[in-house]
């Protein structure tokens, strides 16, 4: 077998590959391989992504934020901050989901929604929206003609999209929680009930209150909550 020596005698440089993810406060490592013989040509340290507004390990979302940052799921704002209390919009969610899926978005060029235009360069999320729609993870709002760009994600919407995504990826979604323990269980939309039962059982969402069991299905999701939920989803899917 032996080692493959490129015919030209020269190595062909590939792209940098993350071999050890950077963790909060701990540098990771990137490696450069030859695309022909796989020999390691160079390694370098990668500094962990640091957000000035997520700097206290005791913050309940700290681990989730840096987990998602190290995976490339959620990037910072244009100011380099994470903005944990910022609301998560519908289009932001599907962009993150497409990154989690490692989706090839190049083929998604035909938009079914009046408020999503692929050829408008400001709509950087358009291919992700079309990908999520064509894979039946998301639907439009109202009569379905619009995606609902700019609308904030609610907890029951997020549970529903994750539920569809998990099923499509062969994740076992049979186990469901009994929502009757939650004081506001009746507020869950009938269309979201099964997904919320699964999301609670899977550990994606739980009570929003420490005093009474509250599901808050219509509460909007913050970026910090989203980071924690995406980390929880990976843990559930890989279990």
Secondary structure, DSSP 8 states (H G I E B T S, - for coil): ------TTSS--EEEEEEEE--BTTB-EEEEEEETTT--EEEEEEE----BTTB--TTSTTHHHHHHHHHHTSS---TTS---TTSB-BHHHHHHHHHHHHT---TT------TT--TT-TT-TTHHHHHHHHHTTS---BTTTTB--TT-B-BHHHHHHHHHHHHHHTT--------GGGSTTGGGS-GGGHHHHHHHHHTTS---S-SSS----TTSB-BHHHHHHHHHHHHHHHH-
